Amino acid sequence: MNKIPRLGSGVGYRDFWFQDLIETKGEATDFLEITADHFLDAPPWKIRELDALAERFPLIPHAIDLSIGSADGLDEVYLAKLAALVAKINPPYWSEHLAFTKIGGRELGHLAPLPFSEEAIEIVVKNVERAKEFISIPLILENITYGIEMPGGEMDEGTFINQALEASDCGWLLDVTNLYVNSVNHGWDPQDFMDVAPMQKVVQLHYVGFSERKDGYLIDNHGSDVNPEIRNLLKDVLERSSAKGAILERDENLPSFDKIAKELSLTREIGRSIGIWD
């Protein structure tokens, strides 16, 4: 993990911004995160798109359906395709979610939280070890949002993430928005969370805005501008972690790339002011 370069301020790639990225506005982003699943079994035009991006930007593959926390083990057909994509890109690391998407051979269709238990950690370790047989470069795992804590938990989330990453020898993709949303929805302090969480293992960040229901419940919809609360917490996280890079993860209500560029610039300036990015 110590050999991973500083990447800076980047954005999660979406086709909508392809021309902007390839043409003059590409200087606004230091690196891109690609959703790996969008390029598995992809048609030739999609692979040409990937090649064009790879010529211009460092690319980080972010997978969504490996189900690293599944007691059923990993889908090795999917894993082999993922390994081929990672080998093609040759990134400094790749990422997945500390979650599961499959159970009993069935697809859930969403990221489900793990129980914060020793047994769940053992499952994660076993699956990570298998994934590393296919993909040797470093793996970082992301904290997710959850509506309820799964039954069977034996510890708080920060301690669970700490022990899971330590046991599996993975880095951390710390999603700042997920951290904030969970803290509000479940009534705890993000600073207390970071006191026990493995901040020294943070490699990359995710952030985006959130929406709020009338009852005060927050929704991580990946479709809102970055809220002031997220921007402030992002600075706190960077000060406590020295992350290599941060990705603006905007998936819905996509704005013009000019607006994205402004968000990326604000994040880049935070990293520079702290002294962790050039």
C-alpha positions in Angstrom: 0.0 0.0 0.0 2.9 2.4 0.7 3.9 2.2 -3.0 0.5 3.6 -4.2 1.1 7.0 -5.8 -0.7 10.1 -4.8 -3.6 10.5 -7.3 -5.3 13.7 -6.2 -8.9 14.7 -7.1 -10.9 12.6 -9.6 -14.4 11.6 -10.6 -16.3 8.4 -11.2 -16.4 8.0 -15.0 -19.8 8.2 -16.8 -20.3 8.1 -20.6 -22.1 11.5 -20.4 -18.7 13.2 -19.8 -16.6 11.2 -22.3 -16.1 14.0 -24.9 -15.4 16.6 -22.2 -12.8 14.3 -20.7 -11.1 13.5 -23.9 -11.1 17.1 -25.2 -10.0 20.2 -23.4 -11.8 19.8 -20.1 -9.9 16.7 -19.1 -7.3 18.7 -17.3 -9.8 19.2 -14.5 -9.5 15.7 -13.2 -6.3 13.9 -11.9 -7.6 10.4 -12.3 -10.8 8.4 -13.0 -12.6 5.6 -11.3 -14.4 3.2 -13.6 -17.2 0.9 -12.6 -15.6 -2.4 -13.5 -18.9 -4.1 -14.2 -19.6 -1.7 -17.1 -16.6 -3.1 -19.0 -17.1 -6.8 -18.4 -18.4 -8.6 -21.5 -18.5 -5.1 -23.1 -19.0 -4.5 -26.8 -16.0 -3.3 -28.9 -17.1 0.4 -28.8 -17.0 0.3 -25.0 -13.5 -1.2 -25.0 -12.3 1.5 -27.4 -13.8 4.0 -25.0 -11.8 2.4 -22.2 -8.6 2.5 -24.2 -9.1 6.2 -25.0 -9.5 7.0 -21.3 -6.5 4.8 -20.3 -4.3 6.8 -22.7 -5.1 10.0 -20.8 -5.8 9.2 -17.2 -4.8 6.8 -14.4 -7.8 4.5 -14.1 -9.0 2.7 -10.9 -11.5 -0.2 -11.3 -14.3 -0.3 -8.8 -16.3 -3.5 -8.8 -19.8 -3.8 -7.4 -20.9 -7.5 -7.6 -18.1 -9.6 -6.3 -20.0 -10.0 -3.0 -16.8 -10.1 -0.9 -18.9 -10.8 2.3 -20.9 -13.7 0.9 -20.8 -17.0 2.8 -21.4 -18.7 -0.5 -17.9 -17.8 -1.7 -17.1 -15.9 -4.8 -18.4 -16.4 -8.4 -15.2 -17.4 -10.1 -16.5 -16.8 -13.6 -17.1 -13.1 -12.6 -13.8 -13.0 -10.8 -11.9 -14.2 -13.8 -13.5 -11.5 -16.0 -12.7 -8.9 -13.4 -9.1 -10.1 -13.2 -8.7 -9.8 -17.0 -10.0 -6.2 -16.8 -7.7 -5.3 -14.0 -4.7 -6.8 -15.8 -5.6 -4.8 -18.9 -5.7 -1.5 -17.0 -2.8 -2.3 -14.6 -3.9 0.1 -11.9 -2.0 0.6 -8.6 -5.0 -0.9 -6.8 -8.7 -1.9 -7.3 -11.7 -1.7 -5.0 -14.9 -3.4 -3.9 -17.5 -3.1 -1.2 -17.4 -4.5 2.3 -20.8 -6.0 1.8 -22.6 -8.9 0.0 -24.8 -8.9 -3.0 -25.6 -12.7 -3.2 -27.1 -15.2 -0.8 -28.1 -18.8 -1.3 -27.2 -18.5 -5.0 -29.5 -15.6 -5.5 -28.8 -12.0 -6.5 -30.0 -9.4 -4.1 -29.8 -6.5 -6.5 -28.2 -4.2 -4.0 -25.3 -3.9 -1.5 -26.3 -5.5 1.8 -24.5 -4.8 5.1 -22.6 -7.5 6.9 -23.2 -8.3 10.6 -20.4 -6.7 12.6 -19.2 -10.1 13.8 -16.1 -12.3 14.0 -17.8 -14.8 11.6 -18.4 -12.1 9.0 -14.7 -11.1 9.2 -13.6 -14.7 8.7 -15.8 -14.9 5.6 -14.3 -11.7 4.2 -10.8 -13.0 4.8 -11.5 -16.2 3.0 -13.0 -14.5 0.0 -10.3 -11.9 -0.2 -7.6 -14.6 -0.1 -9.4 -16.3 -3.1 -9.7 -13.0 -4.9 -6.0 -12.4 -4.5 -5.2 -15.7 -6.3 -6.7 -14.1 -9.4 -5.7 -10.4 -8.8 -2.4 -9.8 -7.1 -2.5 -6.0 -6.9 -3.8 -4.4 -3.7 -7.5 -4.5 -2.9 -9.3 -1.8 -1.0 -12.8 -2.2 0.5 -15.5 0.4 0.9 -17.9 1.1 3.8 -21.5 1.2 2.7 -24.7 2.8 4.0 -27.3 0.6 5.7 -30.8 1.1 6.9 -30.5 -1.3 9.8 -27.7 -3.1 11.4 -27.7 -6.8 10.6 -28.5 -9.2 13.5 -25.6 -11.0 15.1 -23.3 -8.0 15.5 -20.7 -8.1 18.2 -19.0 -4.8 17.8 -19.5 -1.3 16.4 -18.9 -0.5 12.7 -15.6 1.3 13.2 -14.1 -1.7 15.1 -15.5 -4.1 12.5 -13.9 -2.2 9.6 -10.7 -2.1 11.6 -10.6 -5.8 12.3 -11.8 -6.8 8.8 -9.2 -4.7 7.0 -6.4 -5.8 9.3 -7.3 -9.5 9.0 -7.7 -9.4 5.2 -4.7 -7.1 4.6 -6.8 -4.7 2.5 -6.8 -1.0 2.3 -9.8 1.2 2.9 -12.0 3.1 0.4 -13.6 5.5 2.9 -16.9 6.8 1.6 -17.3 10.1 3.3 -20.9 10.5 2.4 -21.7 7.0 3.6 -20.0 7.8 6.9 -22.0 11.0 7.3 -25.3 9.5 6.3 -24.9 6.5 8.7 -23.9 8.8 11.5 -27.0 10.9 11.2 -29.4 8.0 10.5 -28.0 5.9 13.4 -27.2 8.7 15.9 -23.5 8.6 16.4 -20.6 11.0 15.9 -18.3 10.7 12.8 -15.3 11.8 14.9 -15.9 9.1 17.4 -16.1 6.6 14.5 -12.8 7.8 13.2 -11.2 7.4 16.6 -11.6 3.6 16.4 -11.7 3.1 12.6 -8.4 2.3 10.8 -7.6 5.8 9.4 -4.1 4.7 8.6 -5.4 2.2 6.1 -7.4 4.8 4.0 -6.2 4.8 0.4 -9.0 6.5 -1.4 -12.2 8.5 -0.6 -15.6 8.7 -2.2 -17.9 11.7 -1.7 -21.0 13.2 -3.2 -24.1 15.0 -1.9 -27.1 13.5 -0.1 -30.9 14.2 0.0 -33.1 14.4 3.1 -36.6 13.0 3.7 -39.2 15.0 5.6 -38.5 12.9 8.7 -34.8 13.8 8.7 -33.6 10.5 7.3 -30.7 11.0 4.9 -30.5 9.2 1.5 -27.2 8.6 -0.3 -28.7 9.0 -3.8 -25.5 9.8 -5.7 -27.4 12.5 -7.4 -27.0 15.7 -5.4 -24.4 18.4 -5.2 -21.8 18.1 -2.5 -23.4 19.4 0.8 -21.4 21.7 3.1 -21.6 19.0 5.8 -19.9 16.5 3.4 -17.3 19.1 2.3 -16.4 19.8 6.0 -16.2 16.1 6.9 -14.1 15.5 3.8 -11.5 17.9 5.1 -11.5 16.2 8.5 -11.0 12.8 6.9 -8.2 14.0 4.7 -6.5 15.6 7.8 -6.8 12.3 9.7 -5.9 9.9 6.9 -3.6 11.3 4.2 -5.6 9.5 1.5 -4.0 9.1 -1.9 -7.0 10.4 -3.8 -10.7 11.3 -3.7 -13.4 10.4 -6.2 -16.5 12.5 -6.7 -19.1 9.7 -7.1 -22.0 11.3 -9.1 -24.3 8.8 -10.7 -27.7 10.5 -11.1 -28.9 14.0 -12.2 -25.5 14.4 -14.0 -24.6 18.1 -14.3 -22.3 19.6 -17.0 -18.7 18.8 -16.6 -17.9 22.4 -15.9 -19.8 22.0 -12.6 -18.0 18.8 -11.9 -14.7 20.5 -12.5 -15.5 23.1 -9.9 -16.2 20.4 -7.3 -12.9 18.6 -8.2 -11.0 21.9 -7.8 -12.4 22.5 -4.3 -11.4 19.0 -3.3 -7.9 19.4 -4.8 -7.4 22.7 -2.9 -8.3 20.9 0.4 -5.7 18.3 -0.3 -3.0 20.8 -1.2 -3.8 23.0 1.8 -3.2 20.0 4.1 0.0 19.1 2.2 -0.9 15.6 1.1 -1.3 16.3 -2.6 1.0 18.2 -5.0 
